[in-house]
């Protein structure tokens, strides 16, 4: 049996830091990670680090991610005997002394075993469709930055995974190219799923109508983010997920994965009644983003706003922490212990406080003006997106 953490009486609250799969941290990531850390530390809980390196090219950034977290002053707790445990010193002597963390790619065997069980139970099925096939089948495209809803072309098409592999090989032979591989999709039944987000409030989504059956294993055989993140959160005993609200729209899909994995744990047969969520789900808290002056969220393209860039330019990490604390509605303080106490007093003691703080729940800006202030040794003023 694989080692799996559960939150015991001594640590009822378990949070996690899960750096961006791109492997490059920017100021927006730093703010979300600080928010997650304070949410956990303010409750006296355990905070674990999982480096999500499934995205191609991310493995080379692991040492950089660890160095960035160290510079930001964020600390985490030892994960125990979890599969995927790594020591930071493996990535450089300057990281000696940091607590161990979980490396997601080291858990690939566990993800594959879960997928095999989901296939056998009928939760997932093989799919050979290309993006072109899906786009051609979609009559009404979604928003520009979202994939078209999957129309269910391969649902029930193949008797089993070997049959799909044979079909893919035959198509490839006729087209004169190598086989493209076979993905696995979660079988999604219709109906509205409802849950509560600690920041966004009541949420609802009909996943079948919105995105259809979604990918849980890519064609190259690696687990999709949807599967890996849920499987690892469950194994780590995570009770609260704090992350940027750009990931809010995938929460419904992840809840369905939670339900499917809970069914495996219980040894229950698959049922269409997955809209009744199992007990023990984590709380979700999707926090507002950090935007550039162009109104777009910070991303890998904003090289001048990467944490490693600020670090190399000699920006004072204490002043950055004060700026981020002010953006969370906290005092101008850089000590993380003091900030955790302030967070508890303002946001935890009164469960409805966040809902009554519209300013804190608006995105903030961080761009050239804020960067220049930090370079001059000054703490920037917090600029928020104007209220609508």
Beta strands, then each sheet from edge to edge (+ up, - down):
strand 1: 14-17
strand 2: 46-51
strand 3: 85-86
strand 4: 101-103
strand 5: 124-127
strand 6: 183-186
strand 7: 193-197
strand 8: 201-205
strand 9: 215-217
strand 10: 240-244
strand 11: 283-287
strand 12: 290-291
strand 13: 364-365
strand 14: 383-384
sheet 1: 1+ 2+ 4+ 3-
sheet 2: 5+ 6- 9+
sheet 3: 7+ 8-
sheet 4: 10+ 11+
sheet 5: 12+ 13+ 14-
end
